[in-house]
Amino acid sequence: MAVLTQSKVCVVIGASHAGTNLAFALRKEGWEGAVILFDADKEFPYHRPPLSKTYLTSEEITERSLLFPKERYIDEDIVLKLGIEVKHINRKGRFITLDDGSIQSYDTLVIATGARPFIPLLKGMDVAQNVFPMRTAEDASNIRKAVNSSKQKRVVVIGGGYIGLETAASLSKLGAKIVVLEKEDRVLPRVTARVMSDFFTELHQSNGIAILTNKNITSVKQNDGYNTVICDDGSEYKTDVIVLGVGIQVNTELAKDAGLAIENGIQVDETGKTNDKFIYSVGDCTNHFNPHYKRYVRLESVQNALDQAKTAAKAICGQDNVVYDSIPWFWSDQFDVKLQIVGLSSGYDDVVIRREGGKSFSVWYFKEDELLAVDAVNFAKAYILGTNFIVSRQRIDKSKIVDINLPFKPNSFN
C-alpha cells in the first residue's frame, strides 16, 4: 500500500539511537515529507555504548563518535533541533508544545524518549560533591574530569550491573582506586547466572578493583573535600567521586500525559504503533511483544533501538506485513574481555557451561530443552552458533555442548 508523504510531517521526539536511525530509515523507505528531530541534549546524536568505555578515558566527542556525519542531515533533509524539550503532546490537534511555548504540528509522531538514570534518595546525596550518573556524554566528561582533578582518585561505583562494571574497568585505566558496592549478593544478579557473576567479580578483583556485595547504602556524608558512603552494616567508604549505576527510569511522562497506553513502558504493536494510529514509539521506552519468547519485553539495547526503528519506518511509509521479530543481542567490554549475549535468559531452569580455556567460555541457558540465551566470553563462535540455534529453535544435546573434543559446528550438538 503506497502512502503519499510529500506534504506530510513526521516529528520524532528523541535523537538517540532509536529516534535518529528512524529518521534516516524513513528516507530510505521513501518518506518524502518533512522529518523533524527534537532532543533536549545539545550534542549532535552520538553513540552511547562507548560512554562507559572509551569516552571515560579519551577526549570529548569526535566526528567518529557521531551516529551519522553532520552533513548527512543536510543531504537527506532531516531537520535536527537540539537543546529543545518537548513539554506536551496534543493528540486531538496533532501538535507538540515545546519548552519555549511554540508548537509544531505533525501528521505522524514518533516517541523515542528512552530512559534516564535512577537517582537513589539517600540521606546526604543532595549535598554530596562529585556525584554523577552514567547516561550522557556530559556525564562521562564530568566523571573523567572529576577523577583526573582529584588528588587520591578514589571512586565508589554504586551498582554492580553492566554500566557500573564497565565504568569501573574504564576508570581503572586512569589510575583510580575503585570500590564497587552492590546491594545484592552478587554482581549482575538479574541478568546472568552465578558463574558469570563470579567470573566478572574475579576479573575486576584481579585488576585491583574491590567488588563488595550485600552492601545496602543508607547515607552519604560530605566531608572536607571528599564524601563518605555509609552502609547499613556499619561499613564506610571514603571517596572523591561517586558514580551511580543503579538502574534507569523509563521516560514515559509525555506519553502518559497524552493518554497513551503505558505498561512497563509505552505499549506498542508489532510495527511500533501505539494505541493512537498517528503515534509510534521506538527504543528503550517501549514495551513490545516478542513473537519468539511469546511475551512482552522492554529492552535497553542498541540492537532493539535500531531494529525497531527500521520496522516502524517501514510501517509509517505504508509497507504491508511489517512485524518486529528480532532476537535480542547485547555486548559488554571490560578489560581484555568481550562478552556477547544473544537471547533472553529470563525463566531459565538449567545452565550448561562450555570452557574453551583461559578467559574463553560460554554459558548456555535452557528452559527444559529449549535454548533461551547464550553468554559468550571471548568466543564469538558460541555467540554466532547460539544465535542460529535460538532462531531455528533447534533442539541440541546439552551433554555435547560441554565436550570440547567435539568440533564447534552446528551438526556437532544434535
C-alpha positions in Angstrom: 0.0 0.0 0.0 1.6 3.3 -1.1 1.4 6.2 1.3 1.6 9.7 -0.1 4.0 11.6 2.1 5.2 14.5 0.1 3.4 17.2 2.1 3.3 15.3 5.4 5.3 16.0 8.5 6.9 13.3 10.7 8.1 14.6 14.1 10.5 12.5 16.2 11.0 13.2 19.9 14.4 11.9 20.9 17.6 11.9 18.9 19.5 8.9 20.4 19.9 5.6 18.6 16.2 4.8 18.0 15.0 8.2 17.0 17.9 9.2 14.8 18.0 5.9 13.0 14.3 6.0 12.4 14.6 9.4 10.8 17.2 8.1 8.3 15.2 4.9 7.8 12.2 7.0 6.8 14.2 8.5 3.9 15.4 5.1 2.9 11.8 3.8 2.8 10.7 6.7 0.7 9.2 9.2 3.0 9.2 12.5 1.0 7.7 14.9 3.5 9.4 16.7 6.4 11.3 14.9 9.1 11.9 16.9 12.2 14.0 15.5 15.1 13.9 17.1 18.6 16.2 16.4 21.5 16.9 18.1 24.8 20.5 17.2 24.6 22.6 19.9 22.9 25.1 17.4 21.5 24.9 16.0 17.9 23.4 12.5 18.2 26.2 10.2 19.3 27.0 6.5 20.0 26.1 5.8 23.7 27.7 2.3 24.3 31.2 3.8 24.4 30.2 6.3 27.2 31.1 3.8 30.0 34.1 2.6 28.0 36.3 4.8 25.7 34.7 8.1 26.4 35.8 7.9 30.0 39.5 7.7 29.0 39.5 9.9 25.9 38.8 13.4 25.0 35.4 14.9 24.0 33.1 13.6 21.3 34.7 13.5 17.9 33.2 13.1 14.4 33.9 9.3 14.7 31.6 9.2 17.7 28.6 10.6 15.9 25.7 8.3 14.8 25.7 10.0 11.4 28.0 12.7 9.9 26.6 16.2 10.3 26.4 16.6 6.5 24.1 13.6 6.2 21.3 15.5 8.0 21.6 18.2 5.3 21.9 15.8 2.4 18.8 13.9 3.5 16.8 16.9 4.6 16.4 15.9 8.2 15.8 18.9 10.5 17.7 18.4 13.8 16.5 20.7 16.6 18.8 20.2 19.6 18.6 21.6 23.2 14.8 21.7 22.9 12.5 19.9 25.2 9.0 18.8 24.2 6.6 19.6 27.0 3.2 18.3 25.7 1.5 16.2 23.0 -1.9 17.3 21.8 -3.3 14.2 20.1 -6.6 15.8 19.0 -4.9 18.7 17.3 -1.8 16.7 16.3 0.8 19.1 17.5 3.5 19.2 20.2 4.3 22.1 22.5 8.0 23.0 23.0 9.7 24.4 26.1 9.6 28.0 24.7 5.8 27.8 24.2 5.9 27.3 20.5 4.1 24.4 18.7 5.0 22.0 16.0 2.3 20.1 14.1 2.7 16.6 12.9 1.0 14.0 10.7 2.9 11.2 12.3 4.7 11.4 15.7 7.4 9.1 16.9 8.3 9.0 20.6 11.8 7.8 21.2 12.4 9.4 24.7 14.4 6.5 26.1 15.3 6.5 29.8 17.1 8.4 32.4 19.3 7.3 35.3 17.6 6.4 38.6 18.9 8.6 41.4 18.5 6.9 44.8 17.0 9.1 47.5 19.8 8.6 50.0 20.3 10.9 53.0 23.0 13.4 52.2 23.1 12.6 48.5 21.7 16.1 47.6 24.7 17.9 49.1 27.4 15.4 48.3 30.0 16.5 45.8 31.2 14.9 42.6 28.2 12.6 42.3 27.4 11.5 38.7 25.1 9.1 36.9 26.4 7.5 33.6 24.0 8.1 30.8 25.1 11.0 28.6 28.3 12.3 27.1 28.2 15.1 29.6 28.1 12.6 32.4 31.2 10.7 31.0 33.1 14.0 30.6 32.2 15.2 34.1 33.3 11.8 35.7 36.6 11.9 33.8 37.4 15.5 34.8 36.4 14.9 38.4 38.7 11.8 38.7 41.6 13.4 37.0 41.4 16.5 39.1 41.1 14.7 42.5 44.3 14.1 44.4 43.7 10.5 45.6 41.4 9.4 42.7 39.1 7.4 45.0 35.9 6.3 43.3 32.9 4.5 44.6 30.6 2.9 42.0 27.2 2.2 43.3 25.7 -0.7 41.5 27.2 -3.9 40.0 25.4 -4.1 36.8 27.0 -3.8 33.3 27.2 0.0 33.4 28.8 0.0 36.9 31.3 -2.7 36.0 32.2 -1.1 32.6 32.7 2.2 34.2 34.9 0.7 36.9 37.0 -1.1 34.3 37.5 2.1 32.3 38.3 4.4 35.3 40.9 1.9 36.5 42.9 2.9 33.3 43.0 6.5 34.7 44.7 5.2 37.9 41.6 5.4 40.0 41.2 3.4 43.2 37.8 1.9 42.8 35.2 0.2 45.1 32.0 -1.2 43.6 29.1 -1.5 46.0 26.3 -3.9 45.1 23.2 -4.3 47.1 22.5 -8.0 46.1 24.7 -11.0 47.0 26.5 -10.9 43.6 27.1 -8.6 40.6 24.9 -8.8 37.6 22.2 -10.6 39.7 19.2 -10.1 37.4 20.8 -10.8 34.1 23.3 -13.7 34.4 23.9 -17.0 36.0 26.1 -17.1 39.1 29.1 -18.4 37.1 29.1 -15.2 35.1 28.9 -13.1 38.3 31.8 -15.0 39.8 33.8 -14.6 36.6 33.4 -10.8 36.4 34.0 -10.4 40.2 37.3 -12.2 39.8 38.2 -10.3 36.7 37.8 -7.0 38.4 39.5 -8.0 41.6 42.5 -9.3 39.6 42.7 -5.8 38.2 42.7 -4.1 41.6 39.0 -3.2 41.9 37.2 -4.0 45.1 33.8 -5.7 44.5 31.7 -5.7 47.6 28.3 -7.3 47.7 25.4 -7.2 50.2 26.1 -3.6 50.6 22.9 -1.6 51.3 23.8 2.1 51.3 21.9 4.2 53.8 23.5 7.7 53.5 26.3 9.8 52.1 28.2 12.3 54.3 30.1 15.2 52.8 33.5 15.9 54.4 36.1 18.5 53.7 36.9 17.7 50.1 35.5 14.2 49.9 32.5 12.0 50.6 31.9 9.1 52.8 29.4 6.4 51.7 27.8 4.7 54.7 26.2 1.2 54.6 23.7 -0.4 57.0 26.3 -2.9 58.2 28.3 0.0 59.6 31.0 0.0 56.9 32.1 3.3 55.4 34.0 4.2 52.2 35.8 7.5 51.6 35.6 8.7 48.1 36.4 11.7 45.9 33.9 10.7 43.2 30.6 8.7 43.3 29.2 7.1 40.1 25.6 5.9 40.2 24.8 2.7 38.2 21.7 1.5 40.0 19.3 1.4 37.0 17.1 3.6 34.9 13.6 5.2 34.9 11.8 5.0 31.6 10.8 8.4 30.1 7.0 7.8 29.7 5.7 11.0 31.1 4.9 12.7 27.8 3.2 9.6 26.5 1.3 9.0 29.7 0.1 12.7 29.9 -1.1 12.3 26.3 -3.2 9.3 27.3 -1.2 6.6 25.5 -1.2 3.1 26.9 1.6 2.5 29.5 2.7 -0.8 31.0 6.4 -1.1 31.8 7.0 1.4 29.0 4.9 2.6 26.1 2.8 -0.2 24.8 3.3 -0.7 21.0 2.2 -3.3 18.5 4.3 -5.4 16.2 5.0 -2.3 14.0 5.8 0.1 16.8 2.4 1.8 16.7 0.8 2.9 20.0 -2.9 3.0 20.7 -3.0 6.2 18.7 -2.8 5.4 15.0 -0.8 8.6 14.3 1.8 7.9 17.0 4.6 5.4 17.1 7.3 4.7 19.7 10.7 3.0 19.4 13.7 2.2 21.6 14.3 1.8 25.4 10.9 3.4 26.3 8.8 0.8 24.5 7.2 -2.4 25.7 6.6 -4.8 22.8 5.5 -8.4 22.2 8.4 -10.7 21.2 7.0 -13.4 19.0 9.9 -15.8 19.7 9.6 -15.7 23.5 5.8 -15.1 23.4 5.8 -12.4 25.9 6.0 -8.6 26.3 9.5 -7.2 26.9 11.1 -3.8 27.3 14.7 -3.8 26.1 17.6 -1.4 26.8 19.9 -2.1 23.9 21.2 -0.6 20.7 20.0 -3.7 18.7 16.5 -3.1 19.8 16.6 0.6 19.0 18.0 0.0 15.5 15.7 -2.9 14.5 12.6 -1.4 16.0 13.3 1.9 14.2 13.7 0.2 10.9 10.4 -1.7 11.4 8.5 1.4 12.4 9.8 3.4 9.5 8.6 0.7 7.1 5.1 0.8 8.7 4.9 4.6 8.6 5.7 4.5 4.9 2.9 2.1 4.3 4.6 -1.2 3.8 2.3 -4.2 4.4 3.0 -7.3 6.6 5.6 -5.4 8.8 6.4 -7.3 12.0 9.2 -6.6 14.6 10.6 -10.1 15.3 14.2 -9.8 16.3 16.2 -12.0 18.7 17.8 -9.5 21.2 21.5 -9.3 21.5 23.9 -7.3 23.7 27.6 -6.9 24.5 29.9 -5.6 27.1 33.7 -4.8 27.0 35.6 -5.0 30.3 39.5 -5.0 30.4 40.5 -7.8 27.9 37.1 -9.5 28.0 34.4 -9.2 25.3 31.1 -10.5 26.4 28.5 -11.2 23.6 25.0 -12.1 24.6 22.2 -13.4 22.4 18.6 -14.1 23.6 16.8 -13.5 26.8 17.7 -15.9 29.7 14.8 -14.9 31.9 12.9 -18.0 33.1 15.9 -20.5 32.6 15.9 -23.6 34.7 19.3 -25.1 33.6 22.7 -23.8 32.7 25.4 -25.5 30.7 28.9 -24.2 30.5 31.5 -24.9 27.8 35.0 -23.9 28.7 37.5 -23.3 25.8 40.4 -22.5 28.1 41.8 -19.3 29.6 39.2 -16.5 29.6 37.2 -18.1 26.8 34.0 -19.9 27.6 30.2 -19.8 27.0 27.1 -20.2 29.2 24.0 -21.7 27.6 20.6 -21.0 29.3 17.8 -23.6 28.9 14.2 -23.9 29.9 13.7 -27.6 29.8 15.1 -28.5 26.4 14.7 -25.1 24.7 17.8 -22.9 24.4 16.9 -19.4 25.6 20.2 -17.5 25.5 23.9 -17.7 25.3 26.6 -15.7 27.0 29.9 -15.9 25.1 33.1 -14.7 26.7 35.9 -14.1 24.2 34.3 -16.7 22.0 32.4 -15.3 19.0 31.7 -18.7 17.6 29.4 -19.5 20.5 27.5 -16.3 20.0 27.0 -17.0 16.3 26.1 -20.6 16.7 23.8 -19.9 19.7 22.0 -17.3 17.6 21.4 -19.8 14.9 20.1 -22.4 17.4 17.8 -19.9 19.1 16.3 -18.5 15.8 15.7 -22.0 14.4 14.5 -23.4 17.8 16.9 -26.3 17.2 17.0 -28.9 19.9 20.5 -29.6 21.0 22.2 -32.2 23.2 23.4 -30.4 26.3 26.0 -33.1 27.1 27.7 -32.4 23.8 28.0 -28.7 24.4 30.4 -29.3 27.2 32.6 -31.7 25.2 35.4 -29.6 23.9 36.6 -32.6 21.9 33.7 -32.1 19.5 34.2 -29.6 16.7 32.3 -26.4 17.3 29.9 -26.8 14.4 26.1 -26.9 14.1 25.7 -30.6 13.5 28.0 -31.5 16.4 25.3 -30.9 19.1 22.3 -32.7 17.7 
